[in-house]
Amino acid sequence: MARKHKTLTKDFTQGSIWRQMLWFMLPFMASNALQVFYSTIDMIVVGEYVKTPGLSAVSQSSQIMNFATMVCLGFSNAGQVLIAQALGAGKRKEMSQITGTLFGMIMLLSLMLSSVILLGRNQILDWINIPEESRDYAMDYLVICAAGQVFTAGYNMVAAVLRGMGDSKRPFLFIGIASVINLVLDFPFVIKWQVAGAAWATIIGQAVSFVFSLFYLYRKREEFGFDFQRKNFRINGHYARMILRLGFPMAIQAGSINISMLFVNAMVNDINVVASATFGVGLRIDDIINKISMGIQYAAVPMVSQNIAAGQVKRAQKTVHWAWIYAGVFTVLAVAAYLIFGKQLFMVFDDNPQVHALSSTFIRGIVWMFPALAVMRGTGAFIQGIGNAKLSMVLAILDGVLLRIGLSWLFGIALDYGFFGFVLGYGLAPYGFAIPGLIYFLSGIWKKRRVLAEEI
């Protein structure tokens, strides 16, 4: 009797949708929580030992690095969609070629972004109006993290490939390794090297995680379906064009949101270092809620992709419905906790009484964001899963550029609401994605689109 061939892939075209999504999304939510956790540890430790200027430096510099990470992630997510659709269409040989092409493209892109940030570091810090008290700290953090960007991009690339194959457990394992290393190194490194120590702890953790993920996949290459031979890392022109066509709008989508955050940061930084630190801490807390709920979308994307490629449209629609249910429940619980314990969360990061006083203003403005995020977890996953990257890009620009910057300027400067106005404008912007995305899904216009799997 022939031995059954093992595989890391998972079939989402049959079985209970709510149960599959629940068990698929929980590791993603946990891994995202860990990813935010170890970057949050940086801010907590820096806030304790370097105080408010260091806290402002980490929050502002990490936003710049998030831009580079999200651009790389846009192309990684394009590869994820192609892999998931190839799997749904039963094209396993093509999955290996897509994977090898994605590896080569992401490594090149991450090196290019690192070079741009390192060469333009002074101009970037001037552009975001970093407070003078924080500038040297911000420079240290930016240079170290930019130099290690390849490890961050590499981990996210591996995680995206595994998500496309229906595997959520290994990304959780890999990010767990990074979190533990970061936690162990953070305290001694920050005490010795201040903000630079926090950057080194982060990069070392991510580097070990990336190397471990590659080693693991090499050991499991038969199940992974990629033999790691040099020839398979060559960039395939056909799949490179598909990744670029799908990934470029996704990268613009991801990058535009982070660019807009830098603009809003620059407006807030003009107030003073306390406002800068408060806004930075608030965005970190918001990021915790946002990233954990993003695990629901991570689970829904490959489920939608597989079912669309397999011709099971109604099943793909039901996947969105369950994503809304899970996201809605999580959002209600998260907002309730934020409203009750929000000020105490700010106190964990910074012992400055002025930051504590301003935190309630931030909370009043930001809570308007979360209902929109709950809607986006379903519709965003659907738009990405069917491969409509252009629509996703347009909606992201509407959210991330026109509304996030425009509303922050309107409420904060034109209407003179100050700090509250900046936060309120920032919080209302996601409705520019949520409402049109909802209309698109409910209208059924998408049913006329050609399935990407036909081109693979």
Secondary structure, 3 states (H helix, E strand, C coil): CCCCCCCCCCCCCCCCHHHHHHHHHHHHHHHHHHHHHHHHHHHHHHHHHCHHHHHHHHHHHHHHHHHHHHHHHHHHHHHHHHHHHHHHCCCHHHHHHHHHHHHHHHHHHHHHHHHHHHHCHHHHHHHCCCCHHHHHHHHHHHHHHHHCHHHHHHHHHHHHHHHHCCCCHHHHHHHHHHHHHHHHHHHHHHHHHCHHHHHHHHHHHHHHHHHHHHHHHHHCHHHHCCCCCHHHHCCCHHHHHHHHHHHHHHHHHHHHHHHHHHHHHHHHHCCCHHHHHHHHHHHHHHHHHHHHHHHHHHHHHHHHHHHHHCCCHHHHHHHHHHHHHHHHHHHHHHHHHHHHHHHHHHHHHCCCHHHHHHHHHHHHHHHHHHHHHHHHHHHHHHHHHCCCHHHHHHHHHHHHHHHHHHHHHHHHHHCCCCHHHHHHHHHHCCHHHHHHHHHHHHHCHHHHCCCHHHHC
